[in-house]
């Protein structure tokens, strides 16, 4: 499956962005989805994950309460709604897909994903 993240851009602190993840080759609906990010000079970190069923989610502590991961089965897409952005959220964001045996399971580390797409840059700056 080929993944494409989109929706990044420049936003002021306190602002919001919604990232989208779309797939080609196979339906994204068969996969658990994760969003990771990598800031300059830092390791990639997983910030949010959702099961293929859409019923289970996980968030990294620094984004919990501000970011929301979701998926739209009719559009074969997943999203990351990011609110109350701050400069520490500046990074390239990637979406990943993992094919898991159970539809209610998720992977909470970036290494657990089978596929990653090209990222989209999010810059939070005044």
N, C-alpha and C positions, 0 to 999 in steps of 0.2 A: 504494500500500500504506500502511495506517495502522499505526503502531507504538506500542507502549505498553511503557514500562519500569516495572518494579516491584521491590520487595524492599529498598528503602532503609530507613534508620532510624538510630537512635542506637546507637553501639557504642563501647566503651572502647578505648583504644589497645592494640594487640596482638590485638584481636578480629577476627572474620571476618563477612562478609556474602556472600550470593549474590544477584546481580541477575538478573532474567529479562527477556527481550525477546520479546514476542509480537506477532503481526501479524494484521491482518484486511484483507480486500479481495483480497489475493493471497497466495500462499504465500511465506513467508520463505525457503524452501529455494532459491528462484531467485536470491537476492541474496547478495552479500558483506555481511557485517555488521561494524559497528564500534561501539565504545563510546567516547564522549567524555565529558569532564567540564568543568564551568565553576565555578570558585570565585569568590566575591565580589571584584569589582575586577580579575579576571584574564580573559584570553582563553580561549576554549574550546580544549581540547587533546584530541587523540585518544590514548587510552591503550591500546587493544587492537583488533585487527582479525582477522577470520577469513574465508577464502575461502568461496564458495558450496559448494565440494566438501568443506569442513571440513578439508582437508589442509594448508593454509598458514595460519600465524598470525604476528602481529607485535605487539610490545609496546613501549611507550614505556619508556625506560631506567629511569625512577623506579619503575615498577611491575613490571618484569621479575623473575621469581622469586617474586613475591608474588601476582600476579593471573593467573588462567587463563581464557581465553575458550574457549567450546565451543558446540556446537549439537546439538540433538536433532531429527533430521529427522522422526521419528515424531510429535513434538509441535509441529512448526512453530515452534520457539523457539530462542533463543540465550541464553547465560548468561555472566555474569562472576563468577567466584569470586574474592573478595578476601580475602586473608589478611594477617596482620601489619599491620593497618591502623594508620596514624598520623594525627596531626592534619592533616598536609599533604594527606591524601586527602579531606578534607572538601570537598564540592562537590555540585552537582546533576549527576547522571549521565544521559546520553542514549544511546539506541541508534539507530543509523542503518543504512540499507540502500542498497546500490549495485548496480545491474544492470550487470554486466561481461560482456564477450564470452567470456572464458575463465573456466572454473569454478575455476581455481587461482590467479587473481590477486586481489589485495587493494588497498585504498586506505589509505594510511598518513597521510593528512591529513583533517581534518574536512570540508574543502571538496570532497573527492572523492565525497561521498555525495549521493544523489538525494533521500533522505527522512530526516527525523528525527522522532522522536516526542516527546511530553512527557517530561520528566525525572523522576527520583526522587532525593530528597535523601538524601545520606549524611552523617551528622555523626559525627565521631570526637572524642570528648571524655571526659575523666574526671569 
